[in-house]
Amino acid sequence: MTMKRQILIIGGGNAGVSVAAQLLRKNKALDIAIIEPSETHYYQPAWTLVGAGVFDINKTIRREAEVLPHGVKWIKQRVVSFQPEANTVTLDNNEVIGYEYLIVAPGIQLNWNEIKGLKVSLGKNGVCSNYSVDQAPYTWECIRNFKGGNALFTNPNTPVKCGGAPHKIMWLAADYFKKHKVFDNTHIHYWSGGTRLFGVDKYEKVLKRVADRDKVEMHFFTKLVEIDGPNKKAKFVGFGEQNKDKQYWVDFDMIHVTPPQSAPDFIRQSTLANAAGWVDVDKFTLQHVRFPNIFSLGDASSLPTSKTGAAIRKQAPVLVKNLLAAMKGEPLSGSYNGYTSCPVVTGYGKLVLCEFDYNNKPIETFPFNQAKERWSMYQLKRRVLPWLYWHKILPGKM
């Protein structure tokens, strides 16, 4: 072992950076290191707007060194395994790092290879995805060059980061098609591994009205398994009692793909994971259920809520409070209620701000009915939230 850290954080994304910043605001003397292999930090929530042609992809990108809190040690490696009984992790250069307390926040893994033919098809033949910084601009190319035909939008049967993103781009595309006189020659299809359009009744009602307005044909209990880019065909299979073993080859003129997602492999294969592969933490305290000096938040955690940046914003102060209490041998009094938010863009200048908790009960920020499409909430998404992310959330100020 070459070193031991007081607090070791795995992941230099939203969760890892904002928690580190908040910890240092509480106590500047803390010894904190972040393990993060990437030189680049992304503001991913704006990629939907990039795909719709209203946001510059370059404004979603910064150097990781710019966003790391002053005083944090940056270890530019990947974690390959955990040894929680020894309070160590092993890196891909075979270095072993020790810790007193560990925060696990590596984000989610995009499993592009689970769909046959997808990786070789992306970026051409009308196959696009906003889930990649390299591919989001091509989504806009597909939408603005669309002349009619079949437009497919997919949602896998796995948890995904930002559960509303698979259909946000669909609503934006439909709006664009209307504005540019190709909607009447268009058939929009939503193929989803889910059981419904949205999990909260209050918001699903308005989104169903949007689907009716946009003449979207919805297919649930299905998953995309293969893309034939040159022939512009997509293969879906059904599951569930009524749809089991059914197969569909569907022609497309454009298809927006949301890839299957999971916890990173090094998490899934570790003793930190639950049966589903996520970091096994108490859903209220964010402390690991078996290793009390380990905490987790964000997309790789087992927290049963939507995987969004808004959820992380509420998880981070709870984790910070409880970690500092654990370091003092005090009871963990911080409690996370499952709050998450999905700002669902339903067209250019229209957004439904969905906010809810573990019980799918709306807990709204503003003193008006948020289950309504609003121009003001669209401006919040497009102009306010990116600024808050870079200037307030990552520096640990909120």
DRENDO-1510 file (C-alpha; in Angstrom, 1 decimal, always signed):
<recs>
REC; n; res; u; v; w
REC; 1; MET; +0.0; +0.0; +0.0 .
REC; 2; THR; +1.4; +3.4; -1.0 .
REC; 3; MET; -1.0; +5.7; +0.8 .
REC; 4; LYS; -4.0; +5.9; +3.1 .
REC; 5; ARG; -6.6; +8.6; +2.9 .
REC; 6; GLN; -9.0; +9.8; +5.6 .
REC; 7; ILE; -11.8; +10.0; +3.0 .
REC; 8; LEU; -11.6; +8.4; -0.4 .
REC; 9; ILE; -14.2; +9.2; -3.0 .
REC; 10; ILE; -14.7; +7.0; -6.1 .
REC; 11; GLY; -16.0; +9.1; -8.9 .
REC; 12; GLY; -15.4; +12.7; -10.0 .
REC; 13; GLY; -18.8; +13.4; -11.4 .
REC; 14; ASN; -21.6; +15.4; -9.9 .
REC; 15; ALA; -22.0; +13.3; -6.8 .
REC; 16; GLY; -18.3; +12.9; -6.0 .
REC; 17; VAL; -17.3; +16.5; -6.6 .
REC; 18; SER; -20.3; +18.1; -4.8 .
REC; 19; VAL; -19.8; +15.9; -1.8 .
REC; 20; ALA; -16.1; +16.6; -1.6 .
REC; 21; ALA; -16.8; +20.4; -1.8 .
REC; 22; GLN; -19.5; +20.2; +0.9 .
REC; 23; LEU; -17.2; +18.3; +3.2 .
REC; 24; LEU; -14.5; +20.8; +2.8 .
REC; 25; ARG; -16.9; +23.6; +3.5 .
REC; 26; LYS; -17.7; +21.9; +6.8 .
REC; 27; ASN; -14.0; +21.2; +7.6 .
REC; 28; LYS; -11.1; +22.4; +5.5 .
REC; 29; ALA; -8.7; +20.1; +7.4 .
REC; 30; LEU; -10.2; +16.9; +6.0 .
REC; 31; ASP; -7.9; +14.7; +3.9 .
REC; 32; ILE; -9.9; +13.9; +0.8 .
REC; 33; ALA; -8.9; +12.1; -2.4 .
REC; 34; ILE; -11.0; +11.5; -5.5 .
REC; 35; ILE; -10.4; +8.6; -7.8 .
REC; 36; GLU; -11.5; +9.6; -11.4 .
REC; 37; PRO; -9.8; +8.5; -14.6 .
REC; 38; SER; -11.4; +11.1; -16.9 .
REC; 39; GLU; -9.8; +14.4; -17.8 .
REC; 40; THR; -13.2; +15.8; -18.8 .
REC; 41; HIS; -16.3; +16.6; -16.8 .
REC; 42; TYR; -19.7; +16.8; -18.5 .
REC; 43; TYR; -23.0; +18.5; -17.7 .
REC; 44; GLN; -25.1; +15.7; -19.1 .
REC; 45; PRO; -28.7; +17.0; -18.5 .
REC; 46; ALA; -28.2; +19.5; -21.3 .
REC; 47; TRP; -27.6; +16.8; -23.9 .
REC; 48; THR; -31.3; +16.5; -24.6 .
REC; 49; LEU; -31.3; +20.2; -25.6 .
REC; 50; VAL; -28.1; +19.6; -27.7 .
REC; 51; GLY; -30.0; +16.9; -29.5 .
REC; 52; ALA; -32.8; +19.3; -30.1 .
REC; 53; GLY; -30.5; +22.0; -31.5 .
REC; 54; VAL; -30.9; +24.6; -28.8 .
REC; 55; PHE; -27.8; +24.1; -26.7 .
REC; 56; ASP; -24.1; +24.2; -27.6 .
REC; 57; ILE; -22.4; +20.8; -26.8 .
REC; 58; ASN; -19.2; +22.7; -25.9 .
REC; 59; LYS; -20.9; +24.4; -23.0 .
REC; 60; THR; -21.5; +21.0; -21.4 .
REC; 61; ILE; -17.8; +20.2; -21.2 .
REC; 62; ARG; -15.1; +21.3; -18.8 .
REC; 63; ARG; -11.8; +20.0; -17.7 .
REC; 64; GLU; -12.0; +17.8; -14.6 .
REC; 65; ALA; -9.2; +19.9; -13.0 .
REC; 66; GLU; -11.4; +23.0; -13.2 .
REC; 67; VAL; -14.2; +21.5; -11.2 .
REC; 68; LEU; -12.3; +19.6; -8.4 .
REC; 69; PRO; -12.4; +21.4; -5.1 .
REC; 70; HIS; -9.1; +23.1; -4.0 .
REC; 71; GLY; -7.3; +20.8; -1.6 .
REC; 72; VAL; -8.6; +17.5; -2.9 .
REC; 73; LYS; -6.1; +15.0; -4.2 .
REC; 74; TRP; -6.9; +13.7; -7.7 .
REC; 75; ILE; -6.0; +10.1; -8.4 .
REC; 76; LYS; -6.3; +9.6; -12.2 .
REC; 77; GLN; -6.8; +5.9; -12.3 .
REC; 78; ARG; -9.7; +3.4; -12.4 .
REC; 79; VAL; -10.8; +1.2; -9.5 .
REC; 80; VAL; -10.8; -2.5; -10.3 .
REC; 81; SER; -11.7; -4.1; -7.0 .
REC; 82; PHE; -12.6; -3.5; -3.3 .
REC; 83; GLN; -11.3; -5.0; -0.2 .
REC; 84; PRO; -13.7; -3.6; +2.4 .
REC; 85; GLU; -12.5; -5.9; +5.2 .
REC; 86; ALA; -9.1; -4.3; +4.8 .
REC; 87; ASN; -10.4; -0.8; +4.0 .
REC; 88; THR; -8.6; -0.7; +0.7 .
REC; 89; VAL; -9.3; -0.5; -3.0 .
REC; 90; THR; -7.1; -1.6; -5.9 .
REC; 91; LEU; -6.5; +0.5; -9.0 .
REC; 92; ASP; -5.9; -0.6; -12.6 .
REC; 93; ASN; -2.2; +0.2; -12.2 .
REC; 94; ASN; -2.1; -2.4; -9.3 .
REC; 95; GLU; -1.7; +0.3; -6.7 .
REC; 96; VAL; -3.6; -0.2; -3.4 .
REC; 97; ILE; -5.2; +2.7; -1.7 .
REC; 98; GLY; -6.3; +2.6; +1.9 .
REC; 99; TYR; -9.0; +4.7; +3.5 .
REC; 100; GLU; -10.7; +5.4; +6.8 .
REC; 101; TYR; -14.0; +6.3; +5.1 .
REC; 102; LEU; -15.1; +5.5; +1.5 .
REC; 103; ILE; -17.7; +7.2; -0.6 .
REC; 104; VAL; -18.7; +5.3; -3.7 .
REC; 105; ALA; -20.1; +7.5; -6.5 .
REC; 106; PRO; -18.8; +6.3; -9.9 .
REC; 107; GLY; -22.1; +6.9; -11.8 .
REC; 108; ILE; -23.8; +4.5; -14.1 .
REC; 109; GLN; -22.5; +2.2; -16.9 .
REC; 110; LEU; -24.0; +2.4; -20.5 .
REC; 111; ASN; -24.1; -1.1; -22.0 .
REC; 112; TRP; -24.1; -0.3; -25.7 .
REC; 113; ASN; -23.0; -3.8; -26.6 .
REC; 114; GLU; -26.1; -5.4; -25.2 .
REC; 115; ILE; -27.9; -4.3; -28.4 .
REC; 116; LYS; -26.5; -6.2; -31.4 .
REC; 117; GLY; -25.3; -3.8; -34.1 .
REC; 118; LEU; -25.8; -0.6; -32.1 .
REC; 119; LYS; -22.2; +0.5; -31.7 .
REC; 120; VAL; -21.4; +0.2; -35.4 .
REC; 121; SER; -24.6; +1.9; -36.4 .
REC; 122; LEU; -24.5; +5.0; -34.1 .
REC; 123; GLY; -23.9; +8.2; -35.9 .
REC; 124; LYS; -25.1; +7.1; -39.3 .
REC; 125; ASN; -28.2; +5.7; -41.0 .
REC; 126; GLY; -30.5; +7.7; -38.7 .
REC; 127; VAL; -29.3; +5.9; -35.5 .
REC; 128; CYS; -28.7; +8.4; -32.8 .
REC; 129; SER; -28.5; +8.8; -29.0 .
REC; 130; ASN; -28.3; +11.7; -26.6 .
REC; 131; TYR; -26.6; +9.4; -24.0 .
REC; 132; SER; -23.2; +10.1; -25.5 .
REC; 133; VAL; -21.3; +13.4; -25.8 .
REC; 134; ASP; -20.1; +12.3; -29.2 .
REC; 135; GLN; -23.5; +11.3; -30.5 .
REC; 136; ALA; -25.9; +14.0; -29.2 .
REC; 137; PRO; -25.1; +16.4; -32.0 .
REC; 138; TYR; -26.1; +13.7; -34.5 .
REC; 139; THR; -29.5; +13.5; -32.9 .
REC; 140; TRP; -30.1; +17.1; -34.0 .
REC; 141; GLU; -28.8; +16.3; -37.5 .
REC; 142; CYS; -31.4; +13.4; -37.7 .
REC; 143; ILE; -34.2; +15.6; -36.5 .
REC; 144; ARG; -33.6; +18.6; -38.7 .
REC; 145; ASN; -33.0; +16.4; -41.8 .
REC; 146; PHE; -36.1; +14.2; -41.2 .
REC; 147; LYS; -38.5; +14.3; -44.1 .
REC; 148; GLY; -41.2; +12.0; -42.7 .
REC; 149; GLY; -41.6; +8.3; -42.1 .
REC; 150; ASN; -41.1; +6.2; -39.0 .
REC; 151; ALA; -39.4; +8.0; -36.0 .
REC; 152; LEU; -38.6; +5.5; -33.2 .
REC; 153; PHE; -37.6; +6.4; -29.6 .
REC; 154; THR; -36.6; +3.6; -27.2 .
REC; 155; ASN; -36.4; +3.1; -23.4 .
REC; 156; PRO; -34.7; +0.0; -22.0 .
REC; 157; ASN; -36.0; -2.4; -19.4 .
REC; 158; THR; -33.2; -1.3; -17.0 .
REC; 159; PRO; -32.9; +1.8; -14.7 .
REC; 160; VAL; -31.5; +4.7; -16.6 .
REC; 161; LYS; -30.0; +8.1; -15.7 .
REC; 162; CYS; -32.8; +10.7; -16.0 .
REC; 163; GLY; -35.8; +8.4; -16.6 .
REC; 164; GLY; -37.6; +11.1; -18.5 .
REC; 165; ALA; -34.8; +11.6; -21.1 .
REC; 166; PRO; -35.9; +8.8; -23.4 .
REC; 167; HIS; -39.2; +10.6; -24.2 .
REC; 168; LYS; -38.1; +14.2; -23.7 .
REC; 169; ILE; -36.3; +14.1; -27.1 .
REC; 170; MET; -39.4; +12.5; -28.6 .
REC; 171; TRP; -41.6; +15.4; -27.6 .
REC; 172; LEU; -39.0; +17.9; -28.9 .
REC; 173; ALA; -38.8; +16.0; -32.2 .
REC; 174; ALA; -42.5; +15.9; -32.6 .
REC; 175; ASP; -42.7; +19.7; -32.0 .
REC; 176; TYR; -40.0; +20.3; -34.6 .
REC; 177; PHE; -41.7; +18.1; -37.1 .
REC; 178; LYS; -44.9; +20.2; -36.7 .
REC; 179; LYS; -43.1; +23.5; -37.1 .
REC; 180; HIS; -41.4; +22.2; -40.3 .
REC; 181; LYS; -44.4; +20.7; -41.9 .
REC; 182; VAL; -43.4; +17.0; -41.8 .
REC; 183; PHE; -45.5; +15.9; -38.9 .
REC; 184; ASP; -48.4; +14.8; -41.1 .
REC; 185; ASN; -46.1; +12.4; -42.9 .
REC; 186; THR; -44.6; +11.0; -39.7 .
REC; 187; HIS; -45.3; +8.0; -37.5 .
REC; 188; ILE; -43.8; +8.4; -34.0 .
REC; 189; HIS; -43.3; +5.2; -31.9 .
REC; 190; TYR; -42.2; +4.9; -28.3 .
REC; 191; TRP; -40.8; +1.4; -27.5 .
REC; 192; SER; -40.3; +1.0; -23.8 .
REC; 193; GLY; -39.2; -1.7; -21.4 .
REC; 194; GLY; -41.4; +0.0; -18.7 .
REC; 195; THR; -45.0; -0.6; -17.8 .
REC; 196; ARG; -46.2; +3.0; -18.2 .
REC; 197; LEU; -45.2; +6.4; -19.5 .
REC; 198; PHE; -44.3; +7.9; -16.1 .
REC; 199; GLY; -44.4; +6.5; -12.6 .
REC; 200; VAL; -46.2; +9.4; -10.9 .
REC; 201; ASP; -50.0; +9.6; -11.6 .
REC; 202; LYS; -50.2; +13.4; -11.4 .
REC; 203; TYR; -47.5; +13.9; -14.1 .
REC; 204; GLU; -48.4; +10.9; -16.2 .
REC; 205; LYS; -51.8; +12.4; -16.9 .
REC; 206; VAL; -50.3; +15.5; -18.6 .
REC; 207; LEU; -47.7; +13.5; -20.4 .
REC; 208; LYS; -50.4; +11.2; -21.8 .
REC; 209; ARG; -52.1; +14.2; -23.2 .
REC; 210; VAL; -48.8; +15.2; -24.8 .
REC; 211; ALA; -48.6; +11.7; -26.3 .
REC; 212; ASP; -52.1; +12.1; -27.7 .
REC; 213; ARG; -51.3; +15.5; -29.1 .
REC; 214; ASP; -48.2; +14.1; -30.8 .
REC; 215; LYS; -50.0; +11.0; -32.0 .
REC; 216; VAL; -47.4; +8.8; -30.4 .
REC; 217; GLU; -47.9; +5.0; -30.6 .
REC; 218; MET; -46.7; +3.5; -27.4 .
REC; 219; HIS; -45.4; -0.1; -27.0 .
REC; 220; PHE; -44.6; -1.3; -23.4 .
REC; 221; PHE; -43.0; -4.5; -22.1 .
REC; 222; THR; -40.5; -4.5; -25.0 .
REC; 223; LYS; -36.8; -4.1; -25.4 .
REC; 224; LEU; -34.6; -3.3; -28.3 .
REC; 225; VAL; -32.2; -6.2; -29.0 .
REC; 226; GLU; -30.7; -5.5; -32.5 .
REC; 227; ILE; -30.1; -2.6; -35.0 .
REC; 228; ASP; -29.6; -3.2; -38.7 .
REC; 229; GLY; -28.4; +0.2; -39.6 .
REC; 230; PRO; -27.8; -0.2; -43.4 .
REC; 231; ASN; -31.3; -1.6; -43.8 .
REC; 232; LYS; -32.9; +0.7; -41.3 .
REC; 233; LYS; -34.5; -2.0; -39.2 .
REC; 234; ALA; -34.8; -2.5; -35.5 .
REC; 235; LYS; -35.6; -5.7; -33.7 .
REC; 236; PHE; -37.6; -5.6; -30.4 .
REC; 237; VAL; -38.7; -8.5; -28.2 .
REC; 238; GLY; -41.5; -8.6; -25.8 .
REC; 239; PHE; -41.7; -9.8; -22.2 .
REC; 240; GLY; -44.3; -9.9; -19.5 .
REC; 241; GLU; -47.4; -12.1; -19.4 .
REC; 242; GLN; -49.2; -10.6; -22.4 .
REC; 243; ASN; -46.1; -9.9; -24.6 .
REC; 244; LYS; -43.7; -12.7; -23.8 .
REC; 245; ASP; -41.6; -14.1; -26.6 .
REC; 246; LYS; -43.1; -11.8; -29.2 .
REC; 247; GLN; -40.6; -10.4; -31.8 .
REC; 248; TYR; -40.9; -7.3; -33.9 .
REC; 249; TRP; -38.8; -6.1; -36.8 .
REC; 250; VAL; -39.6; -2.4; -37.3 .
REC; 251; ASP; -38.6; -0.1; -40.1 .
REC; 252; PHE; -37.3; +3.3; -39.2 .
REC; 253; ASP; -36.2; +6.5; -40.8 .
REC; 254; MET; -34.6; +7.7; -37.6 .
REC; 255; ILE; -34.3; +5.9; -34.2 .
REC; 256; HIS; -33.1; +7.5; -30.9 .
REC; 257; VAL; -31.7; +4.8; -28.7 .
REC; 258; THR; -31.4; +4.9; -24.9 .
REC; 259; PRO; -28.9; +2.1; -24.1 .
REC; 260; PRO; -29.4; -0.5; -21.3 .
REC; 261; GLN; -27.7; +0.7; -18.1 .
REC; 262; SER; -26.3; -0.8; -14.9 .
REC; 263; ALA; -23.9; -0.2; -12.1 .
REC; 264; PRO; -20.3; -0.3; -13.3 .
REC; 265; ASP; -18.9; -3.9; -13.6 .
REC; 266; PHE; -16.3; -3.3; -10.8 .
REC; 267; ILE; -19.3; -2.5; -8.5 .
REC; 268; ARG; -21.5; -5.4; -9.7 .
REC; 269; GLN; -18.7; -7.9; -9.1 .
REC; 270; SER; -17.8; -6.6; -5.7 .
REC; 271; THR; -19.0; -7.4; -2.1 .
REC; 272; LEU; -20.4; -3.9; -1.9 .
REC; 273; ALA; -23.2; -4.8; -4.3 .
REC; 274; ASN; -26.7; -6.0; -3.6 .
REC; 275; ALA; -28.3; -8.8; -5.7 .
REC; 276; ALA; -29.1; -6.3; -8.5 .
REC; 277; GLY; -25.5; -5.0; -8.6 .
REC; 278; TRP; -26.0; -1.6; -7.0 .
REC; 279; VAL; -24.0; -0.4; -4.0 .
REC; 280; ASP; -26.1; -1.7; -1.1 .
REC; 281; VAL; -26.9; +1.3; +1.2 .
REC; 282; ASP; -29.6; +2.2; +3.6 .
REC; 283; LYS; -32.1; +4.3; +1.6 .
REC; 284; PHE; -32.4; +6.9; +4.4 .
REC; 285; THR; -28.9; +7.3; +5.8 .
REC; 286; LEU; -26.9; +6.4; +2.6 .
REC; 287; GLN; -24.6; +4.2; +4.8 .
REC; 288; HIS; -23.6; +0.8; +3.5 .
REC; 289; VAL; -25.7; -1.9; +5.1 .
REC; 290; ARG; -22.7; -4.1; +5.9 .
REC; 291; PHE; -19.7; -1.8; +6.0 .
REC; 292; PRO; -20.4; +1.2; +8.3 .
REC; 293; ASN; -17.4; +3.3; +7.1 .
REC; 294; ILE; -18.7; +3.1; +3.5 .
REC; 295; PHE; -21.4; +5.5; +2.0 .
REC; 296; SER; -22.8; +5.8; -1.5 .
REC; 297; LEU; -25.0; +8.2; -3.5 .
REC; 298; GLY; -25.9; +8.9; -7.0 .
REC; 299; ASP; -26.5; +6.6; -10.0 .
REC; 300; ALA; -24.5; +3.6; -8.7 .
REC; 301; SER; -26.3; +3.4; -5.4 .
REC; 302; SER; -29.2; +1.1; -4.5 .
REC; 303; LEU; -31.4; +4.1; -3.6 .
REC; 304; PRO; -34.8; +3.3; -5.1 .
REC; 305; THR; -35.5; +6.6; -6.8 .
REC; 306; SER; -34.9; +8.1; -10.2 .
REC; 307; LYS; -31.2; +8.5; -11.1 .
REC; 308; THR; -31.0; +12.3; -11.6 .
REC; 309; GLY; -28.7; +15.2; -10.7 .
REC; 310; ALA; -31.6; +16.7; -8.7 .
REC; 311; ALA; -31.7; +13.5; -6.6 .
REC; 312; ILE; -27.9; +13.9; -6.0 .
REC; 313; ARG; -28.4; +17.5; -4.9 .
REC; 314; LYS; -30.6; +16.3; -2.0 .
REC; 315; GLN; -28.6; +13.2; -1.2 .
REC; 316; ALA; -25.3; +15.0; -0.9 .
REC; 317; PRO; -26.0; +17.0; +2.3 .
REC; 318; VAL; -27.5; +14.0; +3.9 .
REC; 319; LEU; -24.4; +11.9; +3.2 .
REC; 320; VAL; -22.1; +14.7; +4.4 .
REC; 321; LYS; -24.0; +15.1; +7.6 .
REC; 322; ASN; -24.0; +11.4; +8.3 .
REC; 323; LEU; -20.4; +10.8; +7.4 .
REC; 324; LEU; -19.2; +13.6; +9.7 .
REC; 325; ALA; -21.4; +12.1; +12.5 .
REC; 326; ALA; -19.9; +8.7; +11.9 .
REC; 327; MET; -16.4; +10.1; +12.1 .
REC; 328; LYS; -17.3; +11.5; +15.5 .
REC; 329; GLY; -19.0; +8.3; +16.7 .
REC; 330; GLU; -22.4; +10.0; +16.8 .
REC; 331; PRO; -25.8; +8.7; +15.6 .
REC; 332; LEU; -26.7; +9.3; +11.9 .
REC; 333; SER; -29.5; +11.9; +12.0 .
REC; 334; GLY; -29.6; +12.8; +8.3 .
REC; 335; SER; -32.4; +11.2; +6.4 .
REC; 336; TYR; -33.0; +11.2; +2.6 .
REC; 337; ASN; -36.7; +11.0; +1.6 .
REC; 338; GLY; -36.1; +9.9; -2.0 .
REC; 339; TYR; -36.6; +13.3; -3.5 .
REC; 340; THR; -35.9; +13.4; -7.2 .
REC; 341; SER; -36.8; +15.7; -10.1 .
REC; 342; CYS; -37.4; +15.2; -13.8 .
REC; 343; PRO; -37.7; +18.4; -15.8 .
REC; 344; VAL; -39.6; +16.8; -18.7 .
REC; 345; VAL; -39.3; +19.0; -21.8 .
REC; 346; THR; -42.5; +18.5; -23.8 .
REC; 347; GLY; -41.6; +20.8; -26.7 .
REC; 348; TYR; -39.7; +24.0; -27.5 .
REC; 349; GLY; -40.6; +26.4; -24.8 .
REC; 350; LYS; -42.6; +23.8; -22.8 .
REC; 351; LEU; -41.7; +21.8; -19.7 .
REC; 352; VAL; -43.4; +19.9; -16.9 .
REC; 353; LEU; -41.3; +20.0; -13.7 .
REC; 354; CYS; -41.9; +16.6; -12.0 .
REC; 355; GLU; -40.7; +16.4; -8.4 .
REC; 356; PHE; -41.5; +13.5; -6.1 .
REC; 357; ASP; -40.3; +11.2; -3.3 .
REC; 358; TYR; -39.8; +7.5; -2.6 .
REC; 359; ASN; -43.6; +7.1; -2.4 .
REC; 360; ASN; -44.1; +8.7; -5.8 .
REC; 361; LYS; -45.8; +11.6; -4.0 .
REC; 362; PRO; -45.3; +15.0; -5.6 .
REC; 363; ILE; -43.2; +17.4; -3.4 .
REC; 364; GLU; -43.0; +20.5; -5.5 .
REC; 365; THR; -40.8; +23.6; -5.2 .
REC; 366; PHE; -43.0; +26.3; -6.7 .
REC; 367; PRO; -46.3; +27.6; -5.5 .
REC; 368; PHE; -48.3; +26.6; -8.6 .
REC; 369; ASN; -49.4; +23.4; -10.2 .
REC; 370; GLN; -46.2; +21.9; -11.8 .
REC; 371; ALA; -48.2; +19.2; -13.7 .
REC; 372; LYS; -48.7; +21.8; -16.5 .
REC; 373; GLU; -46.5; +22.7; -19.4 .
REC; 374; ARG; -44.8; +26.0; -18.7 .
REC; 375; TRP; -42.5; +28.3; -20.6 .
REC; 376; SER; -41.0; +29.5; -17.3 .
REC; 377; MET; -39.9; +25.9; -16.4 .
REC; 378; TYR; -38.4; +25.4; -19.8 .
REC; 379; GLN; -36.2; +28.5; -19.2 .
REC; 380; LEU; -35.3; +27.1; -15.8 .
REC; 381; LYS; -34.0; +23.9; -17.6 .
REC; 382; ARG; -32.3; +25.7; -20.5 .
REC; 383; ARG; -30.8; +28.7; -18.8 .
REC; 384; VAL; -30.8; +28.5; -15.0 .
REC; 385; LEU; -30.0; +24.9; -14.1 .
REC; 386; PRO; -26.7; +24.8; -16.1 .
REC; 387; TRP; -25.5; +27.9; -14.4 .
REC; 388; LEU; -26.5; +26.5; -11.0 .
REC; 389; TYR; -24.6; +23.3; -11.7 .
REC; 390; TRP; -21.3; +24.9; -12.5 .
REC; 391; HIS; -21.4; +27.8; -10.0 .
REC; 392; LYS; -23.4; +26.4; -7.0 .
REC; 393; ILE; -23.8; +22.7; -7.0 .
REC; 394; LEU; -20.3; +21.5; -7.9 .
REC; 395; PRO; -18.7; +24.0; -5.5 .
REC; 396; GLY; -20.9; +22.7; -2.7 .
REC; 397; LYS; -22.9; +25.9; -2.2 .
REC; 398; MET; -26.3; +24.2; -2.5 .
</recs>
